[in-house]
Amino acid sequence: MKEFLIEIGVEEIPARLLEPIVTDLETEFGNWIKTARIDPDFPSDNSNLTVSGTPRRLLIQLSLPDYSQPEEQLKKGPPVHIAYDDEGRPTAALEGFRRQAGVSEEQLSTRSIDGGSYLVASWTEPGVPVEQLLKNSFEQLVFSVYLERSMRWEKNNIKFIRPLRWLLAFCDGEKFALDLGPLSSSALSHGLRFGSYDSFEPADPDDYFRIMEEQGIVFDPAERAKIIETAAHEIAANENAQPSFTPELLEEVTNLVEAPVPFMGSFAENYLRLPAPVLVETMVSHQKYIPLVEPANGRLKPFFIGVRNGGQEGMQTVREGNERVLKARLEDAEFFYQQDLKIPFEQYRERLKGVVFQEKLGSLYQKTERLAGMFEQDDQLDNSYLPAARHCKNDRVTEMVGEFPALQGVIGRIYAEKSGWPAENSRIIQQHYQPETPDSSIPQSRPG
């Protein structure tokens, strides 16, 4: 068996694209193992493939047979009656076919094909060393990965998700020569930025993994997620709280770091006067923080969990820096919120006349007029819901939605409640945007 370890160093891959790239790489290499006849039955006990990744590196581990499998080759020759003359001697047609196929007369046989009798040459192509197969196919395999977006850089006409920066390869513990675009494999790898292993030369794969482990670099995204999730619960418990994060947030944070070190920060309690969705959106969408809530009622607490990339050194400085950034974000949010509340919610509707919904369909104001018309034509709805139809887009022109577009509908509900609307009518404004995704909930009322 041949044991390969290949590391592709890249500039930081966007978090949401890391998992698709790793999955596609694994698919490409798995298909290659089968089609190159290295292991036609892959996945099987005869070979092994692991592809993993962090924002800064893609790691491919292969355990493969030394050679591809021998392949039986067949080549159709002339019909028997043309291959031999009346006295059974080989004709020029047969001799020409034998020379072309490069076989001896002993490798010829007669077969029935399409109702006729033909001579057929058969021989066995020996297996090819797997190192040679990998060298020949490696670049094509990597660049066959589907990229939603790609970059060109330097003077190379190479496209990849981010610029390639280094290539490290081992075969059976020895340095292995590979090419990838502008890169040729070398003995050099890179660890965490600004650390003692910013650049290093591992002696072999064991040395490579030892150094990575020493820095806390975790290749498996599932393991990184588990580290973050476990630490978040432990940190939150110290404040009698629990972390509040969606699977999407956990996945994004997981793919933003390669050596996850969660830490807790705080913000002033007076910001809790802001609507909870605004606080959550500020922490999650802008800063990728994990909010903390009270276990009993889910109310936000003035704490958050951030995830640092590697090490405890200087953690207090990191914490204070993150707290300062969040404070500035919350100051902005509070300013927008207070400015918005100075204007009665109903008055925002006039501003919709200046917002084009669609060139041939008019403005958002005209859209709400059509919505109101639908309400009036529905015998199962009474006119008490008409204000919700007319004002459901008002928050689109508020400062808050301008800063936090994902809160459209939510802000409309909050501002309508602040203006004294009945709760049922306010909820309609939020419901009419549902479902936001194929998996999210649908409106819970007919008006919504």
C-alpha positions as CSV (number, residue, x, y, z in Angstrom):
1,M,0.0,0.0,0.0
2,K,1.1,3.6,-0.7
3,E,0.3,6.2,1.9
4,F,-0.1,9.8,0.6
5,L,-0.5,13.0,2.6
6,I,-1.2,16.1,0.6
7,E,-1.7,19.6,1.9
8,I,-2.9,22.4,-0.3
9,G,-2.4,25.8,1.3
10,V,-4.8,28.6,0.3
11,E,-5.7,32.1,1.3
12,E,-8.7,32.0,3.6
13,I,-11.7,30.2,2.0
14,P,-15.1,31.8,2.8
15,A,-16.8,29.9,5.5
16,R,-19.9,28.9,3.6
17,L,-17.9,27.5,0.7
18,L,-15.5,25.3,2.6
19,E,-17.8,22.3,3.1
20,P,-18.9,22.1,-0.5
21,I,-15.3,22.3,-1.7
22,V,-14.2,19.5,0.7
23,T,-17.2,17.4,-0.4
24,D,-16.5,17.9,-4.1
25,L,-12.8,17.1,-3.7
26,E,-13.7,13.8,-1.9
27,T,-16.1,13.0,-4.8
28,E,-13.5,13.7,-7.5
29,F,-10.8,11.6,-5.8
30,G,-13.2,8.8,-5.1
31,N,-14.3,8.6,-8.7
32,W,-10.7,8.7,-9.9
33,I,-9.8,5.8,-7.7
34,K,-12.5,3.7,-9.5
35,T,-12.1,4.9,-13.1
36,A,-8.2,4.7,-12.9
37,R,-8.7,1.0,-11.9
38,I,-6.8,1.6,-8.7
39,D,-9.8,0.1,-6.8
40,P,-12.8,-0.4,-9.1
41,D,-14.9,-1.4,-6.1
42,F,-14.1,1.8,-4.1
43,P,-15.0,2.3,-1.3
44,S,-13.6,-1.0,-0.1
45,D,-11.1,-2.4,2.3
46,N,-8.4,-2.1,-0.4
47,S,-8.1,1.6,-0.2
48,N,-8.9,4.6,1.9
49,L,-9.6,8.3,1.3
50,T,-10.0,11.2,3.7
51,V,-10.5,14.8,2.6
52,S,-10.8,17.5,5.3
53,G,-10.2,21.3,5.4
54,T,-9.8,24.4,7.4
55,P,-10.1,28.0,6.1
56,R,-6.4,28.0,5.3
57,R,-5.7,24.4,4.1
58,L,-7.2,21.4,2.3
59,L,-5.9,18.0,3.4
60,I,-6.0,14.8,1.3
61,Q,-5.0,11.5,2.8
62,L,-4.9,8.4,0.5
63,S,-4.1,4.8,1.2
64,L,-3.9,3.0,-2.1
65,P,-2.6,-0.2,-3.7
66,D,0.9,0.1,-5.2
67,Y,-0.4,-0.5,-8.8
68,S,-3.7,-0.1,-10.6
69,Q,-5.3,-3.4,-11.6
70,P,-4.1,-5.2,-14.8
71,E,-6.6,-4.7,-17.6
72,E,-7.5,-7.3,-20.2
73,Q,-7.4,-5.7,-23.7
74,L,-9.2,-7.0,-26.8
75,K,-8.8,-5.9,-30.4
76,K,-11.0,-7.1,-33.2
77,G,-9.1,-8.3,-36.3
78,P,-10.1,-9.4,-39.8
79,P,-12.7,-12.1,-40.5
80,V,-11.3,-15.7,-40.5
81,H,-11.9,-16.2,-44.2
82,I,-9.8,-13.1,-45.0
83,A,-7.2,-13.8,-42.4
84,Y,-6.2,-17.2,-44.0
85,D,-6.0,-18.3,-47.6
86,D,-7.4,-21.5,-49.0
87,E,-4.4,-23.5,-47.7
88,G,-4.7,-22.1,-44.2
89,R,-1.7,-19.8,-44.4
90,P,-1.9,-16.3,-42.8
91,T,-2.6,-13.6,-45.3
92,A,-1.1,-10.1,-45.4
93,A,-4.3,-8.8,-43.7
94,L,-3.6,-11.0,-40.7
95,E,0.1,-10.2,-40.5
96,G,-0.7,-6.5,-40.7
97,F,-3.2,-6.8,-37.9
98,R,-0.8,-8.7,-35.7
99,R,1.9,-6.2,-36.2
100,Q,-0.5,-3.3,-35.5
101,A,-1.7,-5.0,-32.3
102,G,1.8,-5.9,-31.2
103,V,0.8,-9.5,-30.4
104,S,2.2,-13.0,-31.2
105,E,0.1,-15.6,-33.1
106,E,-0.4,-17.4,-29.8
107,Q,-2.4,-14.3,-28.5
108,L,-4.9,-14.6,-31.3
109,S,-8.2,-16.4,-31.0
110,T,-11.4,-16.8,-33.0
111,R,-14.6,-15.2,-31.8
112,S,-18.2,-14.9,-33.1
113,I,-19.0,-11.3,-33.5
114,D,-22.3,-10.0,-35.0
115,G,-22.9,-13.3,-36.7
116,G,-19.4,-13.6,-38.2
117,S,-16.2,-15.3,-37.2
118,Y,-13.3,-13.0,-36.5
119,L,-9.8,-13.1,-35.2
120,V,-9.3,-11.3,-32.0
121,A,-6.0,-10.2,-30.3
122,S,-6.0,-10.3,-26.5
123,W,-3.4,-9.3,-24.0
124,T,-3.1,-8.0,-20.5
125,E,-2.0,-4.4,-19.8
126,P,0.0,-4.4,-16.6
127,G,-0.9,-2.2,-13.7
128,V,0.5,1.4,-13.5
129,P,2.3,2.6,-10.4
130,V,-0.2,4.6,-8.4
131,E,2.4,7.4,-7.8
132,Q,2.5,8.0,-11.6
133,L,-1.3,8.0,-11.9
134,L,-1.6,10.5,-9.1
135,K,1.0,12.8,-10.6
136,N,-0.8,12.7,-14.0
137,S,-4.2,13.4,-12.6
138,F,-3.7,15.5,-9.5
139,E,-4.1,18.9,-11.1
140,Q,-7.2,18.0,-13.1
141,L,-8.8,16.5,-10.0
142,V,-8.3,19.6,-7.9
143,F,-9.4,22.0,-10.6
144,S,-12.4,20.0,-11.4
145,V,-14.0,21.0,-8.1
146,Y,-17.2,23.0,-8.7
147,L,-16.7,26.6,-7.6
148,E,-19.6,28.9,-7.2
149,R,-17.2,31.8,-7.3
150,S,-13.5,31.7,-8.3
151,M,-10.5,34.0,-8.5
152,R,-7.6,34.5,-10.9
153,W,-4.4,35.8,-9.4
154,E,-0.9,36.8,-10.3
155,K,0.0,36.1,-14.0
156,N,-1.4,32.6,-14.0
157,N,-4.6,31.8,-15.8
158,I,-5.5,29.5,-13.0
159,K,-9.0,29.7,-11.3
160,F,-9.7,28.6,-7.8
161,I,-11.8,29.7,-4.9
162,R,-8.8,31.6,-3.4
163,P,-5.1,31.9,-4.4
164,L,-3.0,28.8,-3.9
165,R,0.0,29.5,-1.7
166,W,1.8,26.3,-0.9
167,L,1.8,22.5,-1.6
168,L,3.1,19.8,0.6
169,A,3.1,16.1,-0.3
170,F,4.4,12.9,1.2
171,C,4.4,9.3,-0.1
172,D,5.2,6.6,2.4
173,G,6.8,9.2,4.7
174,E,9.1,10.6,1.9
175,K,8.7,13.9,0.1
176,F,6.7,13.5,-3.1
177,A,6.8,15.6,-6.2
178,L,3.5,17.1,-7.3
179,D,2.4,20.1,-9.4
180,L,-0.7,22.2,-9.0
181,G,-1.0,25.3,-11.1
182,P,1.9,27.6,-10.3
183,L,3.0,25.4,-7.3
184,S,5.4,22.5,-7.1
185,S,5.4,20.5,-3.8
186,S,8.1,21.4,-1.3
187,A,9.0,20.5,2.2
188,L,7.5,23.7,3.6
189,S,4.1,24.1,5.4
190,H,2.6,26.8,7.5
191,G,0.8,26.8,10.8
192,L,-1.1,29.5,12.6
193,R,-0.2,33.0,11.5
194,F,2.3,34.8,13.7
195,G,3.0,31.7,15.8
196,S,6.2,29.8,16.3
197,Y,5.2,27.5,13.4
198,D,4.2,30.2,10.9
199,S,6.5,28.3,8.6
200,F,8.0,24.9,9.2
201,E,9.4,21.8,7.5
202,P,7.9,18.6,8.8
203,A,10.2,15.6,8.6
204,D,7.4,13.2,7.8
205,P,3.6,12.9,8.2
206,D,3.8,12.0,11.9
207,D,5.9,15.1,12.5
208,Y,3.4,17.2,10.5
209,F,0.4,16.0,12.6
210,R,2.4,16.5,15.8
211,I,3.1,20.1,15.0
212,M,-0.5,20.7,13.9
213,E,-1.8,19.2,17.1
214,E,0.6,21.3,19.2
215,Q,-1.0,24.4,17.6
216,G,-4.5,23.2,18.2
217,I,-5.3,22.9,14.5
218,V,-8.2,20.6,13.9
219,F,-8.8,19.3,10.4
220,D,-12.2,17.6,10.8
221,P,-15.0,20.2,10.7
222,A,-17.3,18.0,12.8
223,E,-14.6,17.9,15.5
224,R,-14.1,21.7,15.4
225,A,-17.9,22.1,15.8
226,K,-18.0,19.8,18.8
227,I,-15.1,21.7,20.5
228,I,-17.0,25.0,20.0
229,E,-20.4,23.6,21.1
230,T,-19.0,21.9,24.2
231,A,-16.9,24.9,25.3
232,A,-19.8,27.3,24.6
233,H,-22.1,25.3,27.0
234,E,-19.3,25.2,29.7
235,I,-18.6,28.9,29.4
236,A,-22.3,29.8,29.5
237,A,-22.9,27.7,32.6
238,N,-20.5,29.9,34.5
239,E,-23.1,32.8,34.0
240,N,-26.2,30.5,34.6
241,A,-26.9,30.9,30.9
242,Q,-27.0,28.7,27.8
243,P,-25.7,29.5,24.3
244,S,-28.3,30.3,21.6
245,F,-27.0,29.3,18.2
246,T,-28.6,27.9,15.1
247,P,-27.0,25.0,13.1
248,E,-26.1,27.6,10.4
249,L,-24.3,29.8,12.9
250,L,-22.3,26.9,14.3
251,E,-21.3,25.8,10.9
252,E,-20.2,29.2,9.9
253,V,-18.1,29.8,13.0
254,T,-16.7,26.3,12.7
255,N,-15.4,27.1,9.2
256,L,-14.0,30.5,10.1
257,V,-11.3,29.0,12.3
258,E,-8.9,26.1,12.3
259,A,-7.8,26.1,15.9
260,P,-11.1,27.0,17.8
261,V,-10.7,28.7,21.2
262,P,-14.1,30.0,22.4
263,F,-14.1,32.9,24.9
264,M,-16.8,35.0,26.7
265,G,-17.3,38.7,26.3
266,S,-19.9,41.1,27.7
267,F,-21.8,44.3,26.9
268,A,-23.5,46.9,29.0
269,E,-26.9,45.9,30.3
270,N,-28.6,49.1,29.1
271,Y,-28.4,47.7,25.5
272,L,-30.9,45.1,26.5
273,R,-33.5,47.8,26.0
274,L,-33.1,47.2,22.3
275,P,-35.5,44.6,20.8
276,A,-34.0,41.2,21.2
277,P,-33.9,40.5,17.4
278,V,-31.8,43.6,16.9
279,L,-29.3,42.5,19.5
280,V,-29.2,38.9,18.1
281,E,-28.8,40.2,14.5
282,T,-26.0,42.5,15.6
283,M,-24.1,39.7,17.4
284,V,-24.7,36.9,14.9
285,S,-24.7,38.5,11.4
286,H,-22.1,41.2,11.9
287,Q,-19.8,39.7,14.5
288,K,-20.5,35.9,14.3
289,Y,-20.9,35.8,18.1
290,I,-23.0,33.3,20.0
291,P,-25.6,35.0,22.2
292,L,-26.3,33.8,25.7
293,V,-29.8,33.5,27.1
294,E,-31.5,32.6,30.4
295,P,-32.3,28.9,30.4
296,A,-35.8,29.4,31.9
297,N,-37.3,32.0,29.6
298,G,-34.8,32.5,26.7
299,R,-34.2,36.1,27.5
300,L,-30.9,37.6,26.3
301,K,-28.2,38.1,28.9
302,P,-25.5,40.8,28.4
303,F,-22.9,38.3,27.4
304,F,-21.7,36.6,24.2
305,I,-19.3,33.9,23.1
306,G,-16.7,34.6,20.4
307,V,-14.4,32.1,18.9
308,R,-10.7,32.9,18.5
309,N,-8.4,31.2,16.1
310,G,-5.8,29.5,18.3
311,G,-4.2,29.9,21.7
312,Q,-4.9,31.6,25.1
313,E,-2.0,34.1,24.8
314,G,-3.3,37.7,25.0
315,M,-6.9,36.5,25.5
316,Q,-7.8,39.5,27.6
317,T,-6.7,41.9,24.8
318,V,-8.8,39.8,22.3
319,R,-11.8,39.9,24.6
320,E,-11.6,43.7,25.1
321,G,-11.1,44.3,21.4
322,N,-14.2,42.3,20.6
323,E,-16.2,44.0,23.2
324,R,-15.2,47.4,21.8
325,V,-16.3,46.4,18.3
326,L,-19.7,45.1,19.6
327,K,-20.2,48.3,21.6
328,A,-19.8,50.4,18.5
329,R,-22.2,48.1,16.6
330,L,-24.8,48.4,19.4
331,E,-24.4,52.2,19.6
332,D,-25.3,52.3,15.9
333,A,-28.3,50.0,16.3
334,E,-29.6,52.1,19.2
335,F,-29.2,55.3,17.2
336,F,-31.1,53.8,14.3
337,Y,-33.8,52.5,16.6
338,Q,-34.3,55.8,18.4
339,Q,-34.3,57.7,15.1
340,D,-37.0,55.4,13.6
341,L,-39.3,55.7,16.6
342,K,-39.4,59.5,16.2
343,I,-41.6,59.0,13.1
344,P,-45.1,57.4,13.6
345,F,-45.1,54.0,11.9
346,E,-48.0,54.9,9.5
347,Q,-46.1,57.8,8.1
348,Y,-43.4,55.6,6.6
349,R,-45.8,54.5,3.9
350,E,-45.5,57.7,1.9
351,R,-41.8,57.0,1.5
352,L,-42.6,53.7,-0.3
353,K,-43.7,55.8,-3.3
354,G,-40.0,56.4,-4.0
355,V,-39.0,52.7,-3.8
356,V,-39.3,50.8,-7.1
357,F,-40.6,47.3,-6.6
358,Q,-40.3,46.3,-10.3
359,E,-40.0,48.6,-13.3
360,K,-43.2,47.4,-14.9
361,L,-45.1,46.8,-11.7
362,G,-44.4,50.2,-10.0
363,S,-43.4,51.1,-6.5
364,L,-43.7,49.3,-3.1
365,Y,-46.5,51.8,-2.4
366,Q,-48.4,50.4,-5.4
367,K,-47.7,46.9,-4.3
368,T,-49.3,47.5,-0.9
369,E,-52.3,49.0,-2.7
370,R,-52.7,45.8,-4.6
371,L,-52.4,43.8,-1.4
372,A,-55.1,45.9,0.2
373,G,-57.3,45.2,-2.8
374,M,-56.8,41.5,-2.4
375,F,-57.9,41.8,1.2
376,E,-61.1,43.7,0.2
377,Q,-62.0,41.0,-2.3
378,D,-61.6,38.1,0.3
379,D,-65.0,37.4,1.9
380,Q,-63.2,35.5,4.8
381,L,-61.3,38.6,5.9
382,D,-62.8,41.6,7.6
383,N,-61.5,45.2,7.0
384,S,-59.8,45.4,10.3
385,Y,-56.8,43.8,8.7
386,L,-56.5,46.4,5.9
387,P,-54.0,48.5,7.8
388,A,-51.6,45.6,7.9
389,A,-51.9,45.1,4.2
390,R,-51.3,48.8,3.5
391,H,-48.4,49.2,5.9
392,C,-46.7,45.8,5.7
393,K,-43.7,47.2,3.7
394,N,-43.2,50.3,5.9
395,D,-40.1,49.0,7.6
396,R,-38.3,48.7,4.3
397,V,-37.6,52.4,4.4
398,T,-36.5,52.5,8.1
399,E,-32.9,53.1,9.3
400,M,-32.9,49.8,11.1
401,V,-33.8,47.6,8.1
402,G,-31.4,49.6,6.0
403,E,-28.6,48.4,8.4
404,F,-30.1,45.0,9.1
405,P,-32.0,43.8,5.9
406,A,-32.7,40.4,7.5
407,L,-35.0,42.0,10.0
408,Q,-37.6,43.2,7.5
409,G,-41.0,42.2,8.8
410,V,-39.6,41.7,12.3
411,I,-38.9,45.4,12.7
412,G,-42.3,46.2,11.1
413,R,-44.0,44.1,13.8
414,I,-42.1,45.8,16.6
415,Y,-42.7,49.4,15.3
416,A,-46.4,48.7,14.7
417,E,-46.7,47.4,18.3
418,K,-44.8,50.6,19.5
419,S,-47.4,52.6,17.6
420,G,-50.3,50.9,19.5
421,W,-51.4,48.4,16.9
422,P,-53.2,45.3,18.1
423,A,-50.8,42.4,18.5
424,E,-52.7,40.3,15.9
425,N,-52.3,43.0,13.2
426,S,-48.7,43.6,14.1
427,R,-47.9,39.9,13.7
428,I,-49.4,39.9,10.2
429,I,-46.6,42.2,9.1
430,Q,-43.9,39.7,10.1
431,Q,-45.9,36.7,8.9
432,H,-46.4,38.0,5.4
433,Y,-42.6,37.5,4.7
434,Q,-42.8,33.8,5.7
435,P,-41.5,31.3,4.7
436,E,-38.1,33.0,4.4
437,T,-36.5,29.6,3.3
438,P,-37.9,26.3,2.1
439,D,-37.5,24.9,5.6
440,S,-38.9,27.8,7.7
441,S,-42.4,28.1,9.1
442,I,-45.4,29.5,7.1
443,P,-47.8,32.2,8.3
444,Q,-50.0,31.0,11.1
445,S,-53.0,33.2,10.1
446,R,-55.0,33.6,7.0
447,P,-54.3,37.4,6.8
448,G,-50.6,36.7,7.1
